[in-house]
Each structure stands twice: as structure tokens, then as C-alpha cells.
Amino acid sequence: MTDMAVPSRRHRLHAWLVDEEVTSGRQARAQQWYRGFRSLTSSPVAVLGLLIVAALILAALFAPWLATHDPYRQDLTLTLLRPSAEHWMGTDELGRDVWSRLVYGARTTLYITILVTVIVGPIGFLIGAVAGYAGGWVDVILMRVTDILLAFPSLVLALAFSASLGPGIGNAVLAIALTIWPPVARLARAETLTVRNSDYVAAARLQGASMGRIIRRHILPICLPSIIVRLTLNMASVILTAAGLGFLGLGAQPPIAEWGAMAASGREYLIDAWWLTTFPGLAILTVSMAFNLLGDGLRDVLDPRNG
């Protein structure tokens, strides 16, 4: 009876220690997130990026009210008009208002960016966490596939996937997602390796917790800040890649308003109608810069060494 009672008390002690460590860890992470988001406003660069991203979201949500004209209505009597009080950013070769199409193009850009991020985040984390936690041949196989995809420039790989899948927004989203997840997987694997042999993970393993439960309860909270920063920085690459696909005719198809496609349609009139490519190009540049600035600010805020 004594020999059986000792392991029982030992297991109860392990369980209590694990619960205490998990609870204290959650409280510490909650305080870190609270302090981090409060200090985010102290970084002018991050605030600038956040304001531009917020403006993009608002433009996408309220596009019907912000647009001054129907973005898809063609009027050949109004072709290539210069910017004026009536048409703030001029008109294109089909007489459509550039400002209205730019505002509606924010919807397309935001749709592609969010959809790619929603796909890439879980897939990249799951592959990286499983590779880092399981190790052995699982790690070798998953990381070699990741290295193969990382060996190619993301835009070239996205062009190859998009050309094979065919033009369209859905295929463009899938092509971009297939090229964006490897950096997230490498980051998740590195974070997992740092905590795989920690005491609280070993205690959870001794209690019989499965790999899925350990990854969800103990590894995900550790990886989440770094993944959020990585995904935020990736959004700039997603926007540039989507614009590149649209510019080459492999992304959004006419008459859908998309910034890359708008810039492509205006290249034939670059000398006489500079506004056709200038304003979509500035929109791509500004939003991409905003996500980079916001990602840098989040990296400074969520870095535990700054707490």
C-alpha cells in the first residue's frame, strides 16, 4: 500500500505544479500583452502603420459611401480626364473614375491579404510545431519540403503556381499561400525547439498529455507573438505579390477593381495619363509600408526581452 501511495502523491504533486505553472504563465502572458498594446501607442512608427491599416479597413468597409462614382460604369466620352474636382484622380481609358476604383480596390486587396493570412497562419504553425516537437524523420521530411519552397523567390513561385492553376482571385490566393507558409513554419519550429524539453512540457507529457494537447496548450501560446509579427510583416509581401499577379493578368480579372490590374491597364498611357499608374502604385507602396511599420512595432512590443 505504501509503494502505491507514494506514486499517487507524486502524481498529484506533479499535477499541482503543472497547474500552478500554467496559471502563472497565463497571467504573465496576459500582463505582457496588456503592457505591450498599451506601449504600442508610444511608438510613432507603429502608430502611423496602424492608422494607415485602419484607413484601408475603413475604405474597404465604406467603399460604397466613399466612392464618388460607379467604379464599373464606362463612359467613352470621359476617357483619360485629368484629376479635377469632378474626378479627384481622373478617369481611365474607359471613362471610369480612378478614385472610385481605387477605393473598391481596397476591398480586393484586403480580401486577398486576410484570406492568405488565415490560410497560412494555422498551416505554417502546425507544420513547424509538429516538426519541432516530434523530431526525427518527421522533422527531416517536413523541413526538407520547407527548404525546397524557400529556395525559390516567392514571386517566381507564386507566378508558377498561378499560371498552372489559372487566372482568378481564388487561384491567386492559393498560389500566394503556397509560397508564404514556409517562413512561418521555420519560425514555429525554432520556437518549439526552445520549449520542447522544458519542465512544464515534460510534466504534461508525464501526465499522459497527447502531442496535440501539448502543442495547443503549451507551445501555441509561446509561438503566438512571433507568428503574429511574422504574419503582419508577410502582409506586405502578400500585397506586392497579389499586385504583381494582377499586373501580369494572373490575379483579379476585369472588371474587378484591383490595384495591380489598374496599374497594368495604365502603362500604355504612362506619358499622357500618368495618374492611371501613379495612384494605384502609391496605394500599393503606402499600404505595404504600413504593414511593415506595424510589424516592426509589434515586434518591439511583443518581444519578451522588452518587458
For each residue, the residues with C-beta under 8 A, 3 or more apart:
1: 4 5
2: 5 6
3: 6 7
4: 1 7 8
5: 1 2 8 9
6: 2 3 9 10
7: 3 4 10 11
8: 4 5 11 12
9: 5 6 12 13
10: 6 7 13 14
11: 7 8 14 15 207
12: 8 9 15 16
13: 9 10 16 17
14: 10 11 17 18 203 206 207
15: 11 12 18 19 207
16: 12 13 19 20
17: 13 14 20 21 203
18: 14 15 21 22 200 203 204 207
19: 15 16 22 23
20: 16 17 23 24
21: 17 18 24 25 199 200 203
22: 18 19 25 26 200 217 218
23: 19 20 26 27
24: 20 21 27 28
25: 21 22 28 29 200 221
26: 22 23 29 30 221
27: 23 24 30 31
28: 24 25 31 32
29: 25 26 32 33 221
30: 26 27 33 34
31: 27 28 34 35
32: 28 29 35 36 302 304 307
33: 29 30 36 37 302
34: 30 31 37 38
35: 31 32 38 39 307
36: 32 33 39 40 301 302 307
37: 33 34 40 301
38: 34 35 41
39: 35 36 42 43 301
40: 36 37 43 46 47 50 297 298 301
41: 38 47
42: 39
43: 39 40 46 47 297 300 301
44: 47 48
45: 48 49 293 296 297
46: 40 43 49 50 293 294 296 297 298 300 301
47: 40 41 43 44 50 51 297
48: 44 45 51 52 290 293
49: 45 46 52 53 289 290 291 292 293 294 295 296 297
50: 40 46 47 53 54 290 294 297
51: 47 48 54 55 290
52: 48 49 55 56 286 287 289 290 293
53: 49 50 56 57 287 290 291 294
54: 50 51 57 58
55: 51 52 58 59
56: 52 53 59 60 106 109 110 287 290
57: 53 54 60 61 110
58: 54 55 61 62
59: 55 56 62 63 66 103 106
60: 56 57 63 106 107 109 110 111
61: 57 58
62: 58 59 65 66
63: 59 60 66 67 103 104 106 107
64: 67
65: 62
66: 59 62 63 103
67: 63 64 70 71 97 99 100 103 104
68: 87 88 97 99 100
69: 73 87 96 97 99 100
70: 67 73 97 100
71: 67 96 97 100 101 103 104 257
72: 96 255 257
73: 69 70 95 96
74: 94 95 96
75: 78 79 91 94 95 96
76: 79 94 95
77: 95
78: 75 81 87 91 95
79: 75 76 91 92 93 94 95
80: 90 91 92 93 269 272 273 276
81: 78 84 86 87 90 91 95
82: 90 273 275
83: 87 88 89 90 275
84: 81 87 88 90
85: 88
86: 81
87: 68 69 78 81 83 84 90 91 97 98 99
88: 68 83 84 85 98 99
89: 83 97 98 99 102 275 279
90: 80 81 82 83 84 87 98 273 275 276
91: 75 78 79 80 81 87 95 96 97 98
92: 79 80 95 96 98 101 262 265 266 273 276
93: 79 80 265 266 268 269 273 276
94: 74 75 76 79
95: 73 74 75 76 77 78 79 81 91 92
96: 69 71 72 73 74 75 91 92 100 101
97: 67 68 69 70 71 87 89 91 100 101
98: 87 88 89 90 91 92 101 102 262 275 276 279
99: 67 68 69 87 88 89 102 103 279
100: 67 68 69 70 71 96 97 103 104
101: 71 92 96 97 98 104 105 257 262
102: 89 98 99 105 106 257 259 262 279 280 283
103: 59 63 66 67 71 99 100 106
104: 63 67 71 100 101 107 108 257
105: 101 102 108 109 257 258 259 262 280 283
106: 56 59 60 63 102 103 109 110 283
107: 60 63 104 110 111 257
108: 104 105 111 112 169 252 256 257 258 259
109: 56 60 105 106 112 113 239 242 243 258 259 287
110: 56 57 60 106 107 113 114
111: 60 107 108 114 115 169
112: 108 109 115 116 169 172 173 176 238 239 242 251
113: 109 110 116 117 235 238 239 242
114: 110 111 117 118
115: 111 112 118 119 173
116: 112 113 119 120 173 176 177 180 238
117: 113 114 120 121 231 234 235 238
118: 114 115 121 122
119: 115 116 122 123 173 177 181
120: 116 117 123 124 177 180 181 184 231 234
121: 117 118 124 125 184 227 231
122: 118 119 125 126
123: 119 120 126 127 177 181 184 185
124: 120 121 127 128 180 181 182 183 184 185 187 188 227
125: 121 122 128 129 184 185 188 220 223 227
126: 122 123 129 130 188 215
127: 123 124 130 131 142 146 181 185 188
128: 124 125 131 132 184 185 186 187 188 189 190 191 192 223
129: 125 126 132 133 188 189 192 215 219 220 223
130: 126 127 133 134 138 142 211 215
131: 127 128 134 135 138 139 142 143 185 189 192
132: 128 129 135 139 188 189 190 191 192 193 196
133: 129 130 192 196 211 214 215 219
134: 130 131 138 139 211
135: 131 132 138 139 196
136: 139 140
137: 140 141
138: 130 131 134 135 141 142
139: 131 132 134 135 136 142 143 189
140: 136 137 143 144
141: 137 138 144 145
142: 127 130 131 138 139 145 146 185
143: 131 139 140 146 147 186 189
144: 140 141 147 148
145: 141 142 148 149
146: 127 142 143 149 150 182 185 186
147: 143 144 150 151 182
148: 144 145 151
149: 145 146 152 157 178 179 182
150: 146 147 182 183 186
151: 147 148
152: 149 156 157 179
153: 156 157
154: 157 158 179 180 237 241
155: 158 159 240 241 244
156: 152 153 159 160
157: 149 152 153 154 160 161 178 179
158: 154 155 161 162 172 175 176 178 179 241 244 245
159: 155 156 162 163 175 244 245 248 250
160: 156 157 163 164
161: 157 158 164 165 174 175 178 179
162: 158 159 165 166 167 171 172 175 245 250 251
163: 159 160 250
164: 160 161
165: 161 162 168 171 174 175
166: 162 171
167: 162 171 172 249 250 251 253
168: 165 171 172 251 252 253
169: 108 111 112 172 173 251 252 253 256
170: 173 174
171: 162 165 166 167 168 174 175 250
172: 112 158 162 167 168 169 175 176 242 245 246 250 251 252
173: 112 115 116 119 169 170 176 177
174: 161 165 170 171 177 178
175: 158 159 161 162 165 171 172 178 179 245
176: 112 116 158 172 173 179 180 238 241 242 245
177: 116 119 120 123 173 174 180 181
178: 149 157 158 161 174 175 181
179: 149 152 154 157 158 161 175 176 182 241
180: 116 120 124 154 176 177 183 184 234 237 238
181: 119 120 123 124 127 177 178 184 185
182: 124 146 147 149 150 179 185 186
183: 124 150 180 186 187 230 234
184: 120 121 123 124 125 128 180 181 187 188 227 230 231 234
185: 123 124 125 127 128 131 142 146 181 182 188 189
186: 128 143 146 150 182 183 189 190
187: 124 128 183 184 190 191 223 226 227 230
188: 124 125 126 127 128 129 132 184 185 191 192 223 227
189: 128 129 131 132 139 143 185 186 192 193
190: 128 132 186 187 193 194
191: 128 132 187 188 194 195 219 222 223 226
192: 128 129 131 132 133 188 189 195 196 215 219 223
193: 132 189 190 196
194: 190 191 222
195: 191 192 198 201 218 219 222
196: 132 133 135 192 193 201 219
197: 201 202
198: 195 201 202
199: 21 202 203
200: 18 21 22 25 203 204 218
201: 195 196 197 198 204 205 214 218 219
202: 197 198 199 205 206
203: 14 17 18 21 199 200 206 207
204: 18 200 201 207 209 213 214 217 218
205: 201 202 208 209 214
206: 14 202 203
207: 11 14 15 18 203 204
208: 205
209: 204 205 213 214 217
210: 213 214
211: 130 133 134 214 215
212: 215 216
213: 204 209 210 216 217
214: 133 201 204 205 209 210 211 217 218 219
215: 126 129 130 133 192 211 212 218 219 220
216: 212 213 219 220
217: 22 204 209 213 214 220 221
218: 22 195 200 201 204 214 215 221 222
219: 129 133 191 192 195 196 201 214 215 216 222 223
220: 125 129 215 216 217 223 224
221: 25 26 29 217 218 224
222: 191 194 195 218 219
223: 125 128 129 187 188 191 192 219 220 226 227
224: 220 221 227 228
225: 228 229 302 303 304
226: 187 191 223 229 230 302
227: 121 124 125 184 187 188 223 224 230 231
228: 224 225 231 232 298 302
229: 225 226 232 233 295 298 299 302
230: 183 184 187 226 227 233 234
231: 117 120 121 184 227 228 234 235
232: 228 229 235 291 294 295 298
233: 229 230 236 237 291 292 295 296
234: 117 120 180 183 184 230 231 237 238
235: 113 117 231 232 238 239 291 295
236: 233 239 240 287 288 289 291 292 295
237: 154 180 233 234 240 241
238: 112 113 116 117 176 180 234 235 241 242
239: 109 112 113 235 236 242 243 284 287 288 291
240: 155 236 237 243 244 284 288
241: 154 155 158 176 179 237 238 244 245
242: 109 112 113 172 176 238 239 245 246 251 258 260
243: 109 239 240 246 247 251 258 259 260 263 284
244: 155 158 159 240 241 247 248 260
245: 158 159 162 172 175 176 241 242 248 250 251 260
246: 172 242 243 249 250 251 252 258 259 260 261 264
247: 243 244 251 260 261 263 264
248: 159 244 245 251 264
249: 167 246 253 261 264
250: 159 162 163 167 171 172 245 246
251: 112 162 167 168 169 172 242 243 245 246 247 248 258 260 261
252: 108 168 169 172 246 256 257 258 260 261
253: 167 168 169 249 256 261
254: 261
255: 72
256: 108 169 252 253 261
257: 71 72 101 102 104 105 107 108 252 261 262
258: 105 108 109 242 243 246 251 252 261 262
259: 102 105 108 109 243 246 262 263 280 281 283 284
260: 242 243 244 245 246 247 251 252 263 264 280 284
261: 246 247 249 251 252 253 254 256 257 258 264 265
262: 92 98 101 102 105 257 258 259 265 266 276 277 280
263: 243 247 259 260 266 267 276 277 280 281 284
264: 246 247 248 249 260 261 267
265: 92 93 261 262 268 276
266: 92 93 262 263 269 270 273 275 276 277 280
267: 263 264 270 277
268: 93 265
269: 80 93 266 272 273 276
270: 266 267 273 274 276 277
271: 274
272: 80 269
273: 80 82 90 92 93 266 269 270 276
274: 270 271 277 278
275: 82 83 89 90 98 266 278 279
276: 80 90 92 93 98 262 263 265 266 269 270 273 279 280
277: 262 263 266 267 270 274 280 281
278: 274 275 281 282
279: 89 98 99 102 275 276 282 283
280: 102 105 259 260 262 263 266 276 277 283 284
281: 259 263 277 278 284 285
282: 278 279 285 286
283: 102 105 106 259 279 280 286 287
284: 239 240 243 259 260 263 280 281 287 288
285: 281 282 288 289
286: 52 282 283 289 290
287: 52 53 56 109 236 239 283 284 290 291
288: 236 239 240 284 285 291 292
289: 49 52 236 285 286 292 293
290: 48 49 50 51 52 53 56 286 287 293 294
291: 49 53 232 233 235 236 239 287 288 294 295
292: 49 233 236 288 289 295 296
293: 45 46 48 49 52 289 290 296 297
294: 46 49 50 53 232 290 291 297 298
295: 49 229 232 233 235 236 291 292 298 299
296: 45 46 49 233 292 293 299 300
297: 40 43 45 46 47 49 50 293 294 300 301
298: 40 46 228 229 232 294 295 301 302
299: 229 295 296 302 303
300: 43 46 296 297 303 306
301: 36 37 39 40 43 46 297 298 306
302: 32 33 36 225 226 228 229 298 299
303: 225 299 300 306 307
304: 32 225 307
305:
306: 300 301 303
307: 32 35 36 303 304
